[in-house]
Amino acid sequence: MDTLLRNDLVIVDEIGFAPLDDTGTQLLFRFVAAAYERRALGIASHWPFEQWGRFLPEHVTATSLLDRLLHHATVVVTEGESFRMLEARTRTTRSRP
């Protein structure tokens, strides 16, 4: 954790891709708490905040985690088709005779 926090910015992608067990949830919380107000974090997830309980088993931990993440956050919400799907569709369309 100390090695990661030497960086000015840490980006965590795909939060919620797979459910976390209690140990994973605690480690994620410790990391966010250690970075809180000390380092910039970029977090990417396809889950809206109100659904983070789907992959974090403990509601209290999820709430505390989000509290720290959102305190100074700039939230960017995207909608629409993913870039990968759009690119794949464009490739398929161009390859048709």
Contact map, one row per residue, 1 for C-alpha under 8 A:
1111100000000000000000000000001000000000000000000000000000000000000000000000000000000000000000000
1111110000000000000000000000000000000000000000000000000000000000000000000000000000000000000000000
1111111000000000000000000000000000000000000000000000000000000000000000000000000000000000000000000
1111111001000000000000000000000000000000000000000000000000000000000000000000000000000000000000000
1111111101000000000000000000000000100010000000000000000000000000000000000000000000000000000000000
0111111100000000000000000000000000000000000000000000000000000000000000000000000000000000000000000
0011111111000000000000000000000000000010000000000000000000000000000000000000000000000000000000000
0000111111000000000000000000000000000011000000000000000000000000000000000000000000000000000000000
0000001111100000000000000000000000000011110000000000000000000000000000000000000000000000000000000
0001101111110000000000000000000000000011110000000000000000000000000000000000000000000000000000000
0000000011111000000000000000000000000000111100000000000000000000000000000000000000000000000000000
0000000001111110000000000000000000000000111100000000000000000000000000000000000000000000000000000
0000000000111110000000000000000000000000011110000000000000000000000000000000000000000000000000000
0000000000011111100000000000000000000000001111000000000000000000000000000000000000000000000000000
0000000000011111110000000000000000000000001111000000000000000000000000000000000000000000000000000
0000000000000111111100000000000000000000000011100001001100000000000000000000000000000000000000000
0000000000000111111000000000000000000000000010000000000000000000000000000000000000000000000000000
0000000000000011111100000000000000000000000000000000001000000000000000000000000000000000000000000
0000000000000001111110000000000000000000000000000000011110000000000000000000000000000000000000000
0000000000000001011111111000000000000000000000000000001110000000000000000000000000000000000000000
0000000000000000001111111000000000000000000000000000000110000000000000000000000000000000000000000
0000000000000000000111111100000000000000000000000000000111000000000000000000000000000000000000000
0000000000000000000111111110000000000000000000000000000000000000000000000000000000000000000000000
0000000000000000000111111111000000000000000000000000000000000000000000000000000000000000000000000
0000000000000000000111111111100000000000000000000000000110001000000000000000000000000000000000000
0000000000000000000001111111110000000000000000000000000000001000000000000000000000000000000000000
0000000000000000000000111111111000000000000000000000000000000000000000000000000000000000000000000
0000000000000000000000011111111100000000000000000000000000000000000000000000000000000000000000000
0000000000000000000000001111111110000000000000000000000000001000100000000000000000000000000000000
0000000000000000000000000111111111000000000000000000000000000000000000000000000000000000000000000
1000000000000000000000000011111111100000000000000000000000000000000000000000000000000000000000000
0000000000000000000000000001111111110000000000000000000000000000100110000000000000000000000000000
0000000000000000000000000000111111110000000000000000000000000000100100000000000000000000000000000
0000000000000000000000000000011111110100000000000000000000000000000000000000000000000000000000000
0000100000000000000000000000001111111111100000000000000000000000000000000000000000000000000000000
0000000000000000000000000000000111111110000000000000000000000000000110000000000000000000000000000
0000000000000000000000000000000000111111000000000000000000000000000000000000000000000000000000000
0000000000000000000000000000000001111111000000000000000000000000000000000000000000000000000000000
0000101111000000000000000000000000111111100000000000000000000000000000000000000000000000000000000
0000000111000000000000000000000000101111110000000000000000000000000000000000000000000000000000000
0000000011110000000000000000000000100011111000000000000000000000000000000000000000000000000000000
0000000011111000000000000000000000000001111100000000000000000000000000000000000000000000000000000
0000000000111110000000000000000000000000111110000000000000000000000000000000000000000000000000000
0000000000111110000000000000000000000000011111000000000000000000000000000000000000000000000000000
0000000000001111100000000000000000000000001111110000000000000000000000000000000000000000000000000
0000000000000111000000000000000000000000000111110000000000000000000000000000000000000000000000000
0000000000000001000000000000000000000000000011111011000000000000000000000000000000000000000000000
0000000000000000000000000000000000000000000011111111000000000000000000000000000000000000000000000
0000000000000000000000000000000000000000000000111111000000000000010000000000000000000000000000000
0000000000000000000000000000000000000000000000011111100000000000000000000000000000000000000000000
0000000000000000000000000000000000000000000000111111110000000000000000000000000000000000000000000
0000000000000001000000000000000000000000000000111111111100000100000000000000000000000000000000000
0000000000000000000000000000000000000000000000000111111111100100000000000000000000000000000000000
0000000000000000001000000000000000000000000000000011111110000000000000000000000000000000000000000
0000000000000001011100000000000000000000000000000001111110000000000000000000000000000000000000000
0000000000000001001111001000000000000000000000000001111111101100000000000000000000000000000000000
0000000000000000001111001000000000000000000000000000111111100100000000000000000000000000000000000
0000000000000000000001000000000000000000000000000000100111111100000000000000000000000000000000000
0000000000000000000000000000000000000000000000000000100111111110000000000000000000000000000000000
0000000000000000000000000000000000000000000000000000000001111111000000000000000000000000000000000
0000000000000000000000001100100000000000000000000000000101111111100000000000000000000000000000000
0000000000000000000000000000000000000000000000000001100111111111110000000000000000000000000000000
0000000000000000000000000000000000000000000000000000000000111111111000000000000000000000000000000
0000000000000000000000000000000000000000000000000000000000011111111100000000000000000000000000000
0000000000000000000000000000100110000000000000000000000000001111111110000000000000000000000000000
0000000000000000000000000000000000000000000000001000000000000111111111000000000000000000000000000
0000000000000000000000000000000000000000000000000000000000000011111111100000000000000000000000000
0000000000000000000000000000000110010000000000000000000000000001111111110000000000000000000000000
0000000000000000000000000000000100010000000000000000000000000000111111111000000000000000000000000
0000000000000000000000000000000000000000000000000000000000000000011111111110000000000000000000000
0000000000000000000000000000000000000000000000000000000000000000001111111000000000000000000000000
0000000000000000000000000000000000000000000000000000000000000000000111111100000000000000000000000
0000000000000000000000000000000000000000000000000000000000000000000011111110000000000000000000000
0000000000000000000000000000000000000000000000000000000000000000000001011111000000000000000000000
0000000000000000000000000000000000000000000000000000000000000000000001001111100000000000000000000
0000000000000000000000000000000000000000000000000000000000000000000000000111110000000000000000000
0000000000000000000000000000000000000000000000000000000000000000000000000011111000000000000000000
0000000000000000000000000000000000000000000000000000000000000000000000000001111100000000000000000
0000000000000000000000000000000000000000000000000000000000000000000000000000111110000000000000000
0000000000000000000000000000000000000000000000000000000000000000000000000000011111000000000000000
0000000000000000000000000000000000000000000000000000000000000000000000000000001111101100000000000
0000000000000000000000000000000000000000000000000000000000000000000000000000000111111100000000000
0000000000000000000000000000000000000000000000000000000000000000000000000000000011111110000000000
0000000000000000000000000000000000000000000000000000000000000000000000000000000001111111000000000
0000000000000000000000000000000000000000000000000000000000000000000000000000000011111111100000000
0000000000000000000000000000000000000000000000000000000000000000000000000000000011111111110000000
0000000000000000000000000000000000000000000000000000000000000000000000000000000000111111111000000
0000000000000000000000000000000000000000000000000000000000000000000000000000000000011111111100000
0000000000000000000000000000000000000000000000000000000000000000000000000000000000001111111110000
0000000000000000000000000000000000000000000000000000000000000000000000000000000000000111111111000
0000000000000000000000000000000000000000000000000000000000000000000000000000000000000011111111100
0000000000000000000000000000000000000000000000000000000000000000000000000000000000000001111111110
0000000000000000000000000000000000000000000000000000000000000000000000000000000000000000111111110
0000000000000000000000000000000000000000000000000000000000000000000000000000000000000000011111111
0000000000000000000000000000000000000000000000000000000000000000000000000000000000000000001111111
0000000000000000000000000000000000000000000000000000000000000000000000000000000000000000000111111
0000000000000000000000000000000000000000000000000000000000000000000000000000000000000000000001111
